[in-house]
Amino acid sequence: MTLLDRYIFRQFFMNLLLVLASLVAIYLLVDFFERIDNFTQAGKSIGLALTYFLLKIPFIYDQMAPVCILLAGVITLGLLSKNRELMSLNAGGISLTRIVVPIIAASLLFTILTIAVAQWILPRSNTRTNEIWYQEVNEKVANGIVRKGRIFYRGIEGIYTFKRPDPKRNVFTQFNYMAWDGSHRHLTLLLTAQNASWSDKGWSFKRGQLKTRKKDGSYKLKLFNQLKYPLPDTPAEFFVPEYRVTELSLYELHQKAMASLKKGDWQGMVAINQRLSFIFLGVPLLLLSIPLMHSLQRKWNRDLSMTIPISCVLAFFAWAMWNVTQSLAQAAYVNPLIASWSIHVILTVTGLILLWGMNRI
C-alpha cells in the first residue's frame, strides 16, 4: 500500500466514523423521545431503558451503513478537492480512478465488517431489544415460536405443534394438540392428524387419532379419517411475531431460504437476498456518486454544501427503487436475485462508465 493509499484510506475512515457517530446519535435522540414515555408508563427503570437504547446501536449501524459509506466517500473526495489536494494529484498525472481505488477498498472493508456484525452481533442485540420492547414494556408475550420448520403455540388450555406450508392459508400438516388438567399432571386430550384446516365452521381434521381422558382416569382412543372437533384457539391467535426474522443471523437466513426453496417457496430467497443486497448497497452508490460529485464540483465550483445534499437525494432515490423491486419480489412478480441485485448492477456499471469517461477528458 502506497503512501497515497494510506492517506486516503485514513481520511475515509475518519470521515466514516464521524458520519456514523452523527447518524447514530441523531437516531438515538429521536428514538429516545419517541419511546421513553412507553418505559415510564410501563413502570420500567431508567437502567432498562438505557440498556434498550445501547443494545439498539448495532441495529442502527446496520441500517445506516450504506448511507455512511456514501457520505464518507463524498466527504473525503470533497475535502481533497477543497484543500487543492485533488488538483495537485491530477496535475501529477494521477487519475481520478486511481484516487478512488483506496476509497472503494475501504468501503468494501467496511461492508465486510457490517456482514460480520449482521452475523454475530446483530441477532443477539435484536433478540434482547425485542424482548425488552415487546414483552417487558408492551407486554406482548410471544406464545408462538418456530423450531426447525415446526410452529409451537401455547394456547388457552394446551399446546399446538404443526407445520404451515402456506402462511396465507389456514391449512396445517403434522398437526398435534395436547391439553392437561388444572394441575398440569394428567393429559386430558391428545389430538393428532396428518392434515388440519380451519374455516368459519370450525376445525376439521383428516387421518388421525383422538385420545381423551375419562372420569375414571382411563383413556378413550378414536381413529378417524374425517373429524370435526372444537378446539379453544383459532389460527388468528397463533402469535409468531414478524420481528423474529430480525433475530436471525445471515447463516440462519440462508439455511431457511434453502429449506423453503426445496418446497418451492421463494420467500426465503427474498429475505436473504434482501438482507445481503441492502448491506452492499453503499458500494455501488459510492461508485456512482464520486464521478457525479466531481463533475458538479468542476462545473459549478461548489464543495460539500452542494455535494452532500445531492448525495442524500441519490441515496433516497436508490433506496426507493430498491424497495420497489423488493415489493415486486415478495409478490412473486420478479425473481429475488434480479429484484435485489439489479439496482447494484445499474449503479455500478453507470459509475464505472462515468469514471472511465472522466479519465479521457
GIQUI-V706069 format. One record per residue. N is the residue number from 1. RES is the residue in three letters. PHI is phi as a letter, one per 20 degrees, with the letter a starting at -180 (* if undefined). NEAR is the number of other ideal C-beta (glycine too) atoms within 12 Angstrom. Layout:
BEGIN
N;RES;PHI;NEAR
N;RES;PHI;NEAR
END
This chain:
BEGIN
1;MET;*;13
2;THR;f;13
3;LEU;f;10
4;LEU;f;23
5;ASP;f;21
6;ARG;f;15
7;TYR;f;23
8;ILE;f;34
9;PHE;g;29
10;ARG;f;20
11;GLN;f;29
12;PHE;f;41
13;PHE;f;28
14;MET;f;19
15;ASN;f;33
16;LEU;f;38
17;LEU;f;21
18;LEU;f;20
19;VAL;f;33
20;LEU;f;35
21;ALA;f;20
22;SER;f;22
23;LEU;f;30
24;VAL;f;28
25;ALA;f;18
26;ILE;f;17
27;TYR;f;26
28;LEU;f;27
29;LEU;f;16
30;VAL;f;16
31;ASP;f;25
32;PHE;f;23
33;PHE;f;15
34;GLU;f;14
35;ARG;d;27
36;ILE;f;22
37;ASP;f;13
38;ASN;f;23
39;PHE;f;27
40;THR;f;15
41;GLN;f;13
42;ALA;e;22
43;GLY;m;13
44;LYS;e;24
45;SER;f;15
46;ILE;f;14
47;GLY;f;12
48;LEU;f;26
49;ALA;f;30
50;LEU;f;19
51;THR;f;22
52;TYR;f;34
53;PHE;f;32
54;LEU;f;21
55;LEU;f;27
56;LYS;e;31
57;ILE;g;28
58;PRO;g;31
59;PHE;f;34
60;ILE;f;32
61;TYR;g;34
62;ASP;f;37
63;GLN;f;29
64;MET;e;36
65;ALA;g;39
66;PRO;f;41
67;VAL;f;39
68;CYS;f;42
69;ILE;f;45
70;LEU;f;49
71;LEU;f;38
72;ALA;f;44
73;GLY;f;52
74;VAL;f;46
75;ILE;f;36
76;THR;f;44
77;LEU;f;41
78;GLY;f;34
79;LEU;f;28
80;LEU;f;36
81;SER;f;31
82;LYS;f;20
83;ASN;e;17
84;ARG;m;13
85;GLU;f;22
86;LEU;f;32
87;MET;f;18
88;SER;f;15
89;LEU;f;24
90;ASN;f;22
91;ALA;f;11
92;GLY;e;13
93;GLY;n;11
94;ILE;e;23
95;SER;f;22
96;LEU;f;34
97;THR;f;26
98;ARG;f;23
99;ILE;f;38
100;VAL;f;40
101;VAL;g;25
102;PRO;f;31
103;ILE;f;46
104;ILE;f;37
105;ALA;f;25
106;ALA;f;35
107;SER;f;42
108;LEU;f;25
109;LEU;f;21
110;PHE;f;36
111;THR;f;33
112;ILE;f;20
113;LEU;f;26
114;THR;f;37
115;ILE;f;24
116;ALA;f;21
117;VAL;f;29
118;ALA;f;36
119;GLN;e;24
120;TRP;d;17
121;ILE;d;23
122;LEU;g;36
123;PRO;g;28
124;ARG;f;21
125;SER;f;29
126;ASN;f;32
127;THR;g;27
128;ARG;f;26
129;THR;f;32
130;ASN;f;30
131;GLU;f;26
132;ILE;f;31
133;TRP;f;32
134;TYR;e;26
135;GLN;e;23
136;GLU;e;23
137;VAL;e;26
138;ASN;e;20
139;GLU;l;16
140;LYS;e;18
141;VAL;e;15
142;ALA;e;25
143;ASN;f;21
144;GLY;d;28
145;ILE;c;22
146;VAL;d;27
147;ARG;c;15
148;LYS;l;14
149;GLY;n;23
150;ARG;d;23
151;ILE;e;31
152;PHE;d;26
153;TYR;c;34
154;ARG;e;25
155;GLY;e;26
156;ILE;f;16
157;GLU;d;21
158;GLY;b;25
159;ILE;c;30
160;TYR;d;41
161;THR;c;31
162;PHE;a;40
163;LYS;d;27
164;ARG;c;31
165;PRO;g;24
166;ASP;c;17
167;PRO;f;19
168;LYS;e;11
169;ARG;c;15
170;ASN;e;25
171;VAL;c;25
172;PHE;c;35
173;THR;c;26
174;GLN;l;25
175;PHE;e;39
176;ASN;c;30
177;TYR;c;39
178;MET;c;29
179;ALA;c;28
180;TRP;c;20
181;ASP;f;16
182;GLY;f;9
183;SER;e;8
184;HIS;l;13
185;ARG;d;10
186;HIS;c;19
187;LEU;f;21
188;THR;d;25
189;LEU;b;31
190;LEU;c;28
191;LEU;c;38
192;THR;c;30
193;ALA;b;35
194;GLN;f;23
195;ASN;c;27
196;ALA;b;38
197;SER;b;28
198;TRP;c;28
199;SER;b;14
200;ASP;f;11
201;LYS;e;11
202;GLY;o;19
203;TRP;e;32
204;SER;c;27
205;PHE;c;34
206;LYS;c;24
207;ARG;l;19
208;GLY;a;30
209;GLN;b;25
210;LEU;c;30
211;LYS;d;24
212;THR;c;22
213;ARG;e;21
214;LYS;e;13
215;LYS;f;11
216;ASP;e;7
217;GLY;n;13
218;SER;e;11
219;TYR;c;18
220;LYS;d;17
221;LEU;d;17
222;LYS;c;19
223;LEU;e;17
224;PHE;b;22
225;ASN;e;14
226;GLN;c;18
227;LEU;b;27
228;LYS;d;19
229;TYR;b;28
230;PRO;f;17
231;LEU;d;34
232;PRO;f;20
233;ASP;c;25
234;THR;c;22
235;PRO;g;30
236;ALA;f;11
237;GLU;e;18
238;PHE;f;28
239;PHE;d;26
240;VAL;d;24
241;PRO;f;23
242;GLU;f;16
243;TYR;f;21
244;ARG;f;25
245;VAL;f;26
246;THR;f;30
247;GLU;e;26
248;LEU;e;28
249;SER;f;26
250;LEU;f;29
251;TYR;f;19
252;GLU;f;27
253;LEU;f;31
254;HIS;f;22
255;GLN;f;19
256;LYS;f;29
257;ALA;f;30
258;MET;f;19
259;ALA;f;23
260;SER;f;25
261;LEU;f;21
262;LYS;f;14
263;LYS;e;19
264;GLY;n;13
265;ASP;d;23
266;TRP;e;28
267;GLN;f;28
268;GLY;f;30
269;MET;f;34
270;VAL;f;34
271;ALA;f;35
272;ILE;f;33
273;ASN;f;35
274;GLN;f;33
275;ARG;f;35
276;LEU;f;28
277;SER;f;36
278;PHE;f;35
279;ILE;f;39
280;PHE;e;34
281;LEU;f;45
282;GLY;f;48
283;VAL;f;39
284;PRO;f;38
285;LEU;f;44
286;LEU;f;47
287;LEU;f;39
288;LEU;f;38
289;SER;f;48
290;ILE;f;46
291;PRO;f;34
292;LEU;f;34
293;MET;f;47
294;HIS;f;40
295;SER;f;26
296;LEU;f;29
297;GLN;f;31
298;ARG;f;21
299;LYS;f;12
300;TRP;d;14
301;ASN;l;13
302;ARG;d;20
303;ASP;d;26
304;LEU;f;25
305;SER;f;17
306;MET;d;25
307;THR;f;37
308;ILE;f;31
309;PRO;g;20
310;ILE;f;28
311;SER;f;37
312;CYS;f;23
313;VAL;f;21
314;LEU;f;37
315;ALA;f;34
316;PHE;f;18
317;PHE;f;23
318;ALA;f;37
319;TRP;f;26
320;ALA;f;16
321;MET;f;25
322;TRP;f;33
323;ASN;f;21
324;VAL;f;20
325;THR;f;33
326;GLN;f;30
327;SER;f;19
328;LEU;f;22
329;ALA;f;31
330;GLN;f;22
331;ALA;e;15
332;ALA;m;17
333;TYR;e;16
334;VAL;c;23
335;ASN;f;17
336;PRO;g;33
337;LEU;f;22
338;ILE;f;22
339;ALA;f;31
340;SER;e;36
341;TRP;d;28
342;SER;f;27
343;ILE;f;38
344;HIS;f;34
345;VAL;f;21
346;ILE;f;23
347;LEU;f;36
348;THR;f;27
349;VAL;f;17
350;THR;f;24
351;GLY;f;35
352;LEU;f;24
353;ILE;f;19
354;LEU;f;27
355;LEU;f;32
356;TRP;f;18
357;GLY;f;18
358;MET;f;26
359;ASN;f;20
360;ARG;e;11
361;ILE;f;14
END
